[in-house]
Amino acid sequence: MRSFSIEQLLQTVPIAQIRQFTDNKVYALLEKFNLCGSIKVKPVYWMLKKALERGTLREGQKILEASSGNTAIALSYMGGIFGFPVTLIVPSETGSCKKKLMRSYGAELIEVDGVTDDCIDLRNSMVKTHPGKYFVPDQFNNSDNMDAHYELTAPYIVEKLGRIDFFIAGLGTTGTLLGTGKYLKERFPEVKIIGINPLDRVEGIKNYNCVRNIGKFYEENKNLIDEIINVRFDEDVPKGLNDYLFEGYFMGISSGAILSGAKRYLADKSGLSGVIVAPDGGDYYFSEIFPLLNPSMIRGCE
């Protein structure tokens, strides 16, 4: 029987062609089928693995991080795999389903009335008060976040599809966009790396026009980005979610925004082939997503 490493399992997710694009070939990386239900499990695994190898994550420490969702869920899960307790600082408005899942994996939660930036401020204060007690992955500044996608996401795309013309992902920590983009540009210099930037609140991605905590690796590698496409929740998320539903996939909020942004990018183009990232599914956002869905988009088996 063939054996698989955890890294092979993290790499191996469906890549589905989006049939609504007729002038270009567009493939979606469906990360909802990954461990923990999102793409964030890759950088979480990589950050913990590399910290153990370097000795910056040591026995007796507690993993501490500020996160609004998918990274927190992945840390809750992977902390148990690696054998470390996890404390998460999350915005109080984080969905109840997500918080229940984090706790079910064994994480302790500290809820903050504010946004992720406020959670980061509290995290930094706790570390300063108790030096040495915590290991902080620091997903916005830890280059292992970006390297995870250089080592895991991008090689898998190239293995399955070969040369592509564009790669589109949302601006969250930017690890997915920049790590994958770096690998692709080293092999296909003409590939276009496109970031999706929300002008208002779209859970899972951030507005880089106003976010306070912009990561170090973003500042050092943002030259890899060829174009930024702006999206808005009301204009783009419902359309993207229903487009995915038509394809047969129940996807998350940021996935819908990214698909709509990809349509905008490709509106005047033809003959191209590329990949868009669908970071997670809609399960964690059901109460928010359900009113946005058009039942007529649900298709039976054909």
C-alpha positions as CSV (number, residue, x, y, z in Angstrom):
1,M,0.0,0.0,0.0
2,R,1.3,3.4,-0.9
3,S,2.0,5.7,2.0
4,F,1.5,9.5,2.1
5,S,3.3,12.2,4.1
6,I,1.3,14.9,5.8
7,E,2.8,17.3,3.3
8,Q,1.4,15.3,0.4
9,L,-2.0,15.3,2.1
10,L,-1.9,19.1,2.5
11,Q,-0.9,19.6,-1.1
12,T,-3.5,17.3,-2.6
13,V,-6.8,19.1,-3.1
14,P,-9.2,19.2,-6.1
15,I,-8.4,21.6,-9.0
16,A,-11.7,22.2,-10.8
17,Q,-12.3,24.0,-14.1
18,I,-14.9,26.7,-13.8
19,R,-17.2,26.1,-16.8
20,Q,-18.7,29.6,-16.8
21,F,-15.4,31.0,-18.3
22,T,-15.7,30.3,-22.0
23,D,-12.9,32.6,-23.4
24,N,-10.3,31.5,-20.9
25,K,-9.5,28.3,-18.9
26,V,-9.9,29.0,-15.2
27,Y,-9.2,26.4,-12.6
28,A,-10.1,26.8,-8.9
29,L,-8.0,25.4,-6.1
30,L,-10.7,24.0,-3.8
31,E,-9.1,24.3,-0.4
32,K,-12.3,23.5,1.4
33,F,-11.3,19.9,0.9
34,N,-8.1,20.3,2.8
35,L,-7.5,19.3,6.5
36,C,-9.4,21.7,8.7
37,G,-11.4,22.9,5.7
38,S,-9.2,25.7,4.5
39,I,-5.9,26.7,2.9
40,K,-4.6,28.0,6.2
41,V,-3.6,24.6,7.4
42,K,-0.6,24.7,5.1
43,P,1.1,27.8,6.5
44,V,0.1,26.7,10.1
45,Y,1.8,23.3,9.6
46,W,4.8,24.9,8.0
47,M,5.3,27.6,10.7
48,L,5.1,25.0,13.5
49,K,7.4,22.5,11.7
50,K,10.1,25.1,11.0
51,A,9.8,26.5,14.6
52,L,10.4,23.1,16.0
53,E,13.4,22.5,13.7
54,R,14.9,25.9,14.7
55,G,14.2,25.4,18.4
56,T,12.0,28.5,18.7
57,L,9.1,26.4,19.6
58,R,10.1,24.5,22.8
59,E,8.5,22.0,25.2
60,G,6.5,23.8,27.9
61,Q,5.5,26.7,25.7
62,K,2.0,27.6,24.7
63,I,1.1,28.6,21.1
64,L,-0.5,32.1,21.1
65,E,-1.9,33.8,18.0
66,A,-4.5,36.4,17.0
67,S,-6.7,35.3,14.1
68,S,-10.2,35.9,12.8
69,G,-10.9,32.4,11.7
70,N,-9.3,29.9,9.5
71,T,-5.7,30.3,10.9
72,A,-7.2,29.9,14.4
73,I,-9.0,26.7,13.4
74,A,-5.9,25.3,11.8
75,L,-3.7,26.2,14.8
76,S,-6.3,24.5,17.2
77,Y,-6.0,21.3,15.1
78,M,-2.3,21.4,14.4
79,G,-1.4,22.4,18.0
80,G,-2.9,19.0,19.1
81,I,-1.0,17.2,16.3
82,F,2.3,18.7,17.4
83,G,1.5,18.3,21.1
84,F,1.3,22.0,22.2
85,P,-1.6,23.8,24.0
86,V,-3.1,26.7,22.0
87,T,-4.5,30.1,23.1
88,L,-6.3,32.1,20.4
89,I,-7.3,35.7,20.5
90,V,-10.3,36.2,18.2
91,P,-12.7,39.1,17.5
92,S,-15.9,38.5,19.5
93,E,-17.9,38.7,16.3
94,T,-16.2,35.6,14.9
95,G,-18.9,33.1,13.9
96,S,-20.1,30.8,16.7
97,C,-19.6,27.7,14.6
98,K,-15.9,28.6,14.1
99,K,-15.4,29.3,17.8
100,K,-17.1,26.0,18.8
101,L,-14.8,24.1,16.3
102,M,-11.7,25.8,17.8
103,R,-12.7,24.8,21.3
104,S,-13.5,21.3,20.2
105,Y,-9.9,20.9,19.0
106,G,-8.8,21.9,22.5
107,A,-7.9,25.6,22.1
108,E,-8.5,28.3,24.7
109,L,-10.2,31.4,23.3
110,I,-9.9,35.0,24.4
111,E,-12.5,37.1,22.7
112,V,-11.9,40.8,21.9
113,D,-14.5,43.5,21.0
114,G,-12.6,44.7,17.9
115,V,-11.0,43.6,14.7
116,T,-8.0,41.4,14.1
117,D,-5.6,44.4,14.5
118,D,-6.9,44.8,18.1
119,C,-6.4,41.1,18.7
120,I,-2.8,41.5,17.6
121,D,-2.3,44.4,20.0
122,L,-3.4,42.2,22.9
123,R,-1.3,39.3,21.8
124,N,1.8,41.5,21.7
125,S,1.0,42.8,25.2
126,M,0.6,39.3,26.6
127,V,4.0,38.3,25.1
128,K,5.7,41.3,26.6
129,T,4.2,40.6,30.0
130,H,5.2,36.9,30.0
131,P,8.4,36.6,27.9
132,G,9.3,33.0,27.0
133,K,5.8,31.6,27.9
134,Y,4.4,31.8,24.4
135,F,5.4,30.8,20.9
136,V,3.8,33.3,18.5
137,P,3.6,32.1,14.8
138,D,3.0,35.8,13.8
139,Q,1.4,34.9,10.5
140,F,1.7,38.4,9.1
141,N,5.4,38.6,9.6
142,N,6.6,35.0,9.5
143,S,8.1,34.2,6.2
144,D,7.4,30.6,6.8
145,N,3.8,31.5,6.0
146,M,4.9,32.5,2.5
147,D,7.3,29.6,2.2
148,A,4.6,27.1,2.8
149,H,2.9,28.1,-0.4
150,Y,6.3,28.2,-2.2
151,E,6.9,24.6,-1.1
152,L,3.4,23.1,-1.1
153,T,0.8,25.1,-3.1
154,A,2.8,26.2,-6.1
155,P,4.6,23.0,-7.0
156,Y,1.3,21.1,-6.9
157,I,-0.3,23.6,-9.3
158,V,2.6,23.2,-11.7
159,E,2.6,19.5,-11.4
160,K,-1.1,19.3,-12.3
161,L,-1.4,22.1,-14.9
162,G,2.0,23.0,-16.1
163,R,2.5,26.5,-17.4
164,I,-0.2,29.0,-16.5
165,D,-0.8,32.6,-17.5
166,F,-2.2,34.0,-14.3
167,F,-2.7,33.3,-10.6
168,I,-5.3,35.0,-8.5
169,A,-5.7,35.0,-4.7
170,G,-7.0,37.3,-2.0
171,L,-5.0,39.7,0.1
172,G,-5.1,38.2,3.6
173,T,-1.7,37.7,5.1
174,T,-0.7,37.6,1.4
175,G,1.2,34.3,2.1
176,T,-0.7,32.4,-0.6
177,L,-0.4,35.1,-3.2
178,L,3.3,35.9,-2.7
179,G,4.6,32.4,-2.0
180,T,2.9,30.9,-4.9
181,G,3.6,33.9,-7.1
182,K,7.3,33.7,-6.3
183,Y,7.5,30.1,-7.4
184,L,5.5,30.7,-10.5
185,K,7.5,33.7,-11.6
186,E,10.8,31.9,-11.2
187,R,9.5,29.3,-13.7
188,F,7.2,31.3,-15.9
189,P,8.4,34.9,-15.9
190,E,5.4,36.2,-17.9
191,V,2.8,34.8,-15.4
192,K,0.6,37.5,-13.9
193,I,0.0,37.6,-10.2
194,I,-3.3,39.2,-9.3
195,G,-4.4,40.2,-5.8
196,I,-8.0,40.6,-4.7
197,N,-8.5,43.6,-2.4
198,P,-11.8,44.2,-0.6
199,L,-12.9,47.8,-0.2
200,D,-15.2,46.9,2.6
201,R,-15.5,43.9,5.0
202,V,-15.1,40.6,3.3
203,E,-14.2,37.9,5.9
204,G,-11.0,36.1,5.1
205,I,-9.3,38.9,3.1
206,K,-8.2,42.4,4.1
207,N,-8.4,45.9,2.7
208,Y,-4.7,46.8,2.2
209,N,-5.7,50.4,1.8
210,C,-6.4,50.7,5.6
211,V,-5.1,47.6,7.5
212,R,-2.8,48.6,10.3
213,N,-0.7,45.5,10.6
214,I,0.9,45.0,7.2
215,G,3.3,42.1,7.3
216,K,7.1,42.3,6.7
217,F,7.1,39.7,4.0
218,Y,4.4,41.6,2.1
219,E,6.5,44.7,2.1
220,E,9.5,42.8,0.9
221,N,7.8,40.9,-1.9
222,K,4.8,43.0,-3.0
223,N,6.7,43.7,-6.2
224,L,5.6,40.2,-7.3
225,I,2.1,41.5,-7.6
226,D,1.2,42.6,-11.1
227,E,-2.3,44.0,-10.5
228,I,-4.8,44.6,-7.7
229,I,-8.5,44.1,-8.4
230,N,-10.9,45.8,-5.9
231,V,-14.1,44.1,-4.8
232,R,-17.1,45.0,-2.6
233,F,-19.2,42.7,-0.5
234,D,-22.7,43.6,-1.8
235,E,-21.5,43.8,-5.4
236,D,-19.2,40.8,-5.7
237,V,-19.7,38.3,-2.9
238,P,-23.3,37.2,-3.7
239,K,-22.5,36.9,-7.4
240,G,-19.4,34.8,-6.7
241,L,-21.2,32.5,-4.2
242,N,-24.0,31.9,-6.7
243,D,-21.6,31.3,-9.5
244,Y,-19.9,28.6,-7.4
245,L,-23.2,27.2,-6.5
246,F,-24.0,26.9,-10.2
247,E,-20.8,24.9,-10.6
248,G,-21.9,22.6,-7.7
249,Y,-19.8,24.0,-4.9
250,F,-20.9,25.7,-1.6
251,M,-18.0,28.1,-1.0
252,G,-16.9,30.7,1.5
253,I,-17.3,34.4,1.5
254,S,-13.7,35.2,0.3
255,S,-13.9,32.5,-2.3
256,G,-17.0,34.2,-3.8
257,A,-15.2,37.6,-3.8
258,I,-12.1,36.1,-5.5
259,L,-14.2,34.5,-8.2
260,S,-16.0,37.8,-9.0
261,G,-12.6,39.6,-9.0
262,A,-11.3,37.0,-11.5
263,K,-14.2,37.7,-13.8
264,R,-13.4,41.4,-13.7
265,Y,-9.8,40.7,-14.5
266,L,-10.6,38.4,-17.4
267,A,-13.5,40.5,-18.8
268,D,-11.5,41.8,-21.8
269,K,-9.1,38.8,-22.2
270,S,-9.2,35.5,-24.1
271,G,-7.0,32.4,-24.7
272,L,-5.5,32.5,-21.2
273,S,-5.2,29.7,-18.6
274,G,-4.8,30.2,-14.9
275,V,-5.7,29.4,-11.3
276,I,-7.9,31.1,-8.7
277,V,-7.8,30.2,-5.1
278,A,-11.0,29.2,-3.2
279,P,-9.6,29.4,0.3
280,D,-12.5,27.7,2.2
281,G,-16.0,26.5,2.0
282,G,-19.3,28.0,3.1
283,D,-19.9,25.8,6.1
284,Y,-18.5,28.3,8.7
285,Y,-20.5,31.1,7.3
286,F,-23.9,29.4,6.7
287,S,-26.1,32.0,8.5
288,E,-24.4,34.9,6.6
289,I,-24.3,33.1,3.2
290,F,-27.7,31.5,3.1
291,P,-29.7,34.7,2.5
292,L,-27.4,35.5,-0.4
293,L,-28.0,32.3,-2.3
294,N,-30.3,32.0,-5.3
295,P,-32.0,28.5,-5.2
296,S,-32.3,28.5,-8.9
297,M,-28.5,28.1,-9.1
298,I,-28.7,24.7,-7.4
299,R,-28.3,22.1,-10.1
300,G,-29.0,18.4,-9.8
301,C,-26.7,15.7,-11.2
302,E,-26.6,15.6,-15.0
